[in-house]
């Protein structure tokens, strides 16, 4: 079931950014391009994501790119299942700003 944008719905910053995605590609992006990846709420817009990251980490956001990731089919023995769909955001920061996750 796809979630749809509800006009007038205000999400709190901690409801928008669900978790940082710490992967090899994400680490490379953060070191080279000062861009960080997050799993975000599927209802969040780019502007919601920008405001949330700026408020939570006190940084300046230059750009936001989003991707809607479709859940993959999975199987365990004879049972067929489906991974959940989710939304990914790549947030590019000002060259002077950094986020330290560890």
C-alpha positions as CSV (number, residue, x, y, z in Angstrom):
1,X,0.0,0.0,0.0
2,X,1.5,3.3,-1.1
3,X,1.4,6.2,1.3
4,X,0.2,9.5,-0.2
5,X,1.0,13.1,0.7
6,X,-1.7,14.6,3.0
7,X,-2.0,18.4,2.6
8,X,-1.7,20.2,5.9
9,X,0.2,17.3,7.6
10,X,3.2,18.6,9.6
11,X,5.9,16.1,10.5
12,X,8.3,16.8,13.3
13,X,12.0,16.7,12.4
14,X,12.6,13.4,14.2
15,X,9.6,11.9,12.3
16,X,11.1,12.9,8.9
17,X,14.6,11.5,9.2
18,X,14.3,7.9,10.3
19,X,17.9,6.9,10.3
20,X,21.2,7.5,8.5
21,X,22.3,5.0,5.9
22,X,25.9,4.0,6.7
23,X,27.1,2.1,3.6
24,X,30.3,2.1,1.5
25,X,28.7,4.3,-1.1
26,X,27.3,6.6,1.5
27,X,30.7,6.9,3.2
28,X,32.4,7.7,-0.1
29,X,29.7,10.4,-0.9
30,X,30.2,12.0,2.5
31,X,34.0,12.2,2.2
32,X,34.1,13.3,-1.5
33,X,31.0,15.4,-2.0
34,X,29.9,16.2,1.5
35,X,26.6,14.5,0.9
36,X,24.9,12.2,3.4
37,X,22.2,9.6,2.9
38,X,19.2,9.0,5.1
39,X,16.1,6.8,5.2
40,X,13.2,9.2,5.4
41,X,9.5,9.1,5.9
42,X,7.7,8.4,2.6
43,X,5.3,11.3,3.2
44,X,8.2,13.8,3.6
45,X,8.9,16.4,0.9
46,X,12.3,17.7,-0.1
47,X,11.6,20.9,1.9
48,X,10.6,18.9,4.9
49,X,13.9,16.9,4.7
50,X,15.9,20.1,4.3
51,X,14.3,21.7,7.4
52,X,14.7,18.6,9.5
53,X,18.4,18.0,8.7
54,X,19.2,21.7,9.3
55,X,17.3,21.6,12.7
56,X,18.6,18.2,13.9
57,X,22.3,18.7,13.1
58,X,22.6,22.5,12.9
59,X,24.1,22.5,9.3
60,X,23.4,24.3,6.1
61,X,21.8,22.2,3.3
62,X,22.6,23.0,-0.3
63,X,20.5,20.3,-2.0
64,X,18.3,17.4,-1.5
65,X,17.7,14.4,-3.9
66,X,15.2,11.7,-3.2
67,X,14.5,8.2,-4.4
68,X,11.5,6.0,-3.8
69,X,12.9,2.5,-3.4
70,X,10.6,-0.4,-4.3
71,X,10.6,-3.4,-2.0
72,X,12.1,-6.6,-3.5
73,X,10.4,-10.0,-3.4
74,X,12.0,-12.4,-0.9
75,X,11.6,-16.1,-0.3
76,X,12.2,-18.3,2.7
77,X,11.8,-22.0,1.9
78,X,8.3,-22.2,0.5
79,X,7.0,-18.9,1.8
80,X,6.9,-15.9,-0.6
81,X,7.2,-12.4,0.9
82,X,7.9,-8.8,0.0
83,X,10.4,-6.3,1.5
84,X,8.8,-3.0,2.4
85,X,9.1,0.0,0.0
86,X,11.0,3.0,1.5
87,X,12.3,6.5,0.6
88,X,15.9,7.5,0.5
89,X,17.3,11.0,0.6
90,X,20.8,12.3,-0.4
91,X,21.4,15.6,1.4
92,X,24.3,17.8,0.2
93,X,25.7,20.2,2.8
94,X,27.6,23.5,2.6
95,X,31.3,22.9,2.1
96,X,32.1,24.2,5.7
97,X,29.6,21.9,7.4
98,X,30.0,18.2,8.4
99,X,27.9,15.6,10.2
100,X,29.7,13.1,12.5
101,X,27.7,9.9,13.1
102,X,30.4,8.2,15.1
